[in-house]
Amino acid sequence: MKRQPGQIIRLLLGMGMMLLLVASWPSLVQGQPPASPKQQQPCYTCYAPPPPPPWWQHRNFVEPPVMMPEPSLPAVDEKQNENETVAPYHHEPSIVVKWNELMLAAIRNGPPRPTVIARSLYMVHAAMYDAWSAYDPIAEPVVAGYVVRQPVEKHTRNNQAVAVSQAAFHMLADQFPEYEQSTQSFSRMMQILGYEIVNEGNKSTPAGIGYLAAQGVLESRQDDGSNANNNYADITSDVYPEPYEAVNSADPGTGKVPGQAAFDPNHWQPLRVPTGSIVDSSGVPMLDPTQIDSYKDQVFVTPHWGAVKPFALTSGDQFRPPAPPQLGSNEIYTDALGQTMLSDEAYRRQFDEVLNYSANLTDEMKCIAEYWADGPRSETPPGHWNALAHGISYRDRHTIEDDVKLYLALNGALFDASISAWDAKRAYDSVRPASAIRHMYYGQFIRAWAGPNKGSQQILGEQWQPYQALTFVTPAFAEYVSGHSTFSAAAAEILTRYTGKNRFYDGRTVLYDDFNGDGVPDMLGEHVIKVGGNMFEFSPQKVIVLQWNTFQDAADEAGISRLYGGIHIQDGDRYGRRMGKEIAGEAYALAEQYWNGTIER
């Protein structure tokens, strides 16, 4: 993709701006702030690029203990030439965004469990919203009975900031205790803000209200079906009377693997994934069956999640899609695009489509697959969309009120998306391309991506692998529906409704972030991949620019990225997109009732 004319100005702006972006804050994550990522050689034991540097590395943030009035800002001229890059104005992110970024840093240091992360994001922002609601004339809290509306003379931004921060601190310390113990990030944030940490409630002080808001959310989620007290392990319930048990196996000795008679090509297979402890002469991870530390067998991540109590949905199956296509079935099947054929034909067509993408991957497709991957060392799709929302908050100059509302709706929708997507994954237990393609073409030669820096070659079907890190291969849960597609469509719909327009990239808004470490501040709605900037192999060969004119464009690209990466098939993507939009409608309507004070309890 070509750069817009205004981006030439962006390069010049960046040179001058970076002289001003002095990191005045100490790092709140493991000591000193990380250096900007350097050009990477292929990292066979990595899954995604290193996490972006935290915002305090790129912006000069000094949050005063007393919230000062915002300076007047120039009006945004919507009719201005969209190709004209505008120098960034100084807009201090709200305290909500600052706490959200600290949470994303904690998420990046933990296991990549999208469901658990979505729940934590929702809970933290529900508590922040509830704390803020005590200082609003009409808003109602999500959890009733804990916070009390304060007299109007107390409705100040300083009181809001104190209450919101206290709620955020206690929620984050609860959700990420090991991270807080090792880094002290959350307590150090409170020190920098000049806020005392309180450990008891008080219905008349901002700090006490923040504490109560956090306790209310924690208690309301104590028995929500997530099994948080047992590290989210699988449990039985009325929805799932029996624990999950995989039909297929990662162990070749069972015969329940691709190419064998006992393998069921219509069910999920846990994979045996190399750990990287053994590598060949070129550094490629190897799997040795005689050395158990050289591999790890997958276990389905949170198979019970469809039974978790939602935010706005009536149940996890409220928007459950029809069953995916089945190999060997002669039943009539209508796919997500409205095409009708035998179910067996649809199955073969959709997995062959993934194989065709694999054989014809371009550098741009590889960049798209990697950018949206969000696996280990990243924040997973729920966290990724929270990070993207930072730019919207910055562009639109959000206040605390704006952001508590936005992030409540956004994370309520993402949380419900996790429940709905996992309901379908458990209900249909569908096979991933990594297993289906190996089975369909076992013993046959196929053309496909042959591995890092090998391009497209003729390989045996059982050797097929997705365009992913060799120590990751495929997520540890069923294919249908795509979580990425569900999360992304839900987030895009929330951002569209909240902003009142489906506009993302505008060619004008320059942020203070530098996610790719190229020394140039990013533009909103754009991601630039440097030469050799990918991690799965050395690519691209030239600079690739990803741009999303609308939130919907970004969500659609996130969905199709999973086909490029060999993770999902068409209907897993398309039905996920459909579900996400429906879920967002329910979540946004409920969030509006809370902040408009019209909720009926």
C-alpha positions, 0 to 999 in steps of 0.5 A: 500500500502506498503512503498518503501524501500527508505521511511525508509531512509525518516523517518530518514531524516525527524527527522534531517531535521525538526530541520533545518526547522525553520519558519523565516517568520511571517505568512501571514495568520491570524496572527501566522502560524497554528500548525501542524494538530493533529490527528482528531476525526470525524468532522461531520460538516467538509468536508475536512481535515484542509488546509495544513500549508503554505510553510513558516512554513516548509521552511526557506525562506528569499527572498532578495530584490535583486535576487541573482544568484542561487547557482550551484546545483548537477546534477540529475542522472536519472539512480540512483536507484529509490528506493534510497531516496535523501536528499532534496537540497536547492532550493528557490521556484520562486516568482511565486510559492510563490505568488501562495501559498498565493493565495491558502491560500486565496482560502481556506478561501473562498467559494468552487466555482471551476469555480470562483477559476479556473477563478481567478487562470488563471487571476492572472497567466496571469497577472504574465506571461504578466509582465514577458514577457516584459523582454523576447526577444520573448514572447508575452503577453496574453493581447496585448497593455499594456506591452512593451518589454524592452531593452535587458539590462533590462532583469534581474531576479530582474526586472522580479521578481519586475514586476511579484510581482507587477502584482500578488499583484494587481490581488490578491487584486482585486480577494480577497479583503476581505481576503486582508482587514482582513489579509494584506497578499498580502501587507505584502508579498510586504513588506517582498520582499522589493517592493514598491506598485505602483498604476499607470502604467509606461511602462519603470519600472518593477513595472509600467509594473507589474501594467499595466499587471494586469490592462490589464488582469482585463480590458480584463475580464470585460465582459467575461460572468462570472458576476464577478461584481455581485458575479458571480450570474446567468445571461442570454446570447445568450447561455442561454436566460433564467435563470436556474431553477431546475426541482426538489426541495429540499422542500418535500412539492413540491413533487419534491423529490425522491420517489414522483411522481413529481420527475424527476430522469433524472434531478438535484435536489437541496438538503436540507443539515443540517447546523450542528446547531442541532446535536444528542447525538453523534454529528451527524447533524440533520435537523429539518424542523421547524427550518430554521437555521438547514438546507440550500437548495442548489442553482446551482453554476454558471449555466451560466458558459458554456457561459464564454469567454474561454482561448483557446477554441472556445466555452464552447461546443467545446468538449461537450460529448453525453448525459448521460443515462436516466432512463425509456429510451429504446433508444440504449446507448453506454457508455464511455467504448464502451458498448452498451445497453438500456439507462435505463439499463445503468442508473441503472447499473451505479448508482448501481455501486456507490451503490456497492462501498458504500456497500464495502468501504475499508479504502483505498477507503475512503482515496482516496475519502477524499484526492481528495474531495477538498470541503469547507476549501480546494482549490477545484480541480483547486487549488489542482493541482496548489499545486501539481505543486509546487512539480514539480517546486521544483523537476525540479528547476524552474526559474521565466521563467519556472513557469510563463510558466507552470502556464499560461498553467496549469491555462489556461487549468483548466479555460477552463475545468471549462467552458466545464464541466459546459457547459455539466452540464447545457446542461444535468442537470443530477441527482446526485447519492444522488438523483437517488439512493434514488429514485430508492430504495425508500422504499426498503432495501439496503446495503450501508455505513450507516454513520460515524463509522457505516460501511456497513448496511441494510438501507432504500433506501431513507436514502442513503448518499454518503461518504461525510461530513454530512453537505456537502453531494454533490456539488451544481451542476449537475452530468454530467460531473465530474468537478474533472475528467475534471480538473484532466485530463487537469492538468495531460496532461499539466504537462506531456507536460511541463515536457516532461515526465509523471513521478510523484512519483520517490521514491527519491524526498523529499520535505520540505512540511508536508501536513498531519502533521506527522512530516515527510517531504513529498515525491513527488507524495505521500500522507500518511494518518495516523491512524484516519487521515480521517475527515468523520469518524475515519479511516483508521485503519492503515497507508495508502500510496497513490502513483502516479507513473505518473500524469495520475495515479493521475488524474485517481485516482481523477476521480474514487474517485468521485465514491467511494465518491458517487458523480459521475457515471462512464460516468460522470467520464470517459467523463470528463477525455476525455474532460480534455485531449482534453482541455489541448491540446488546452490550451497548444498549445496556451500557447506555441504560447504566450511564443514562440512569434508565436501568430497571433492576 
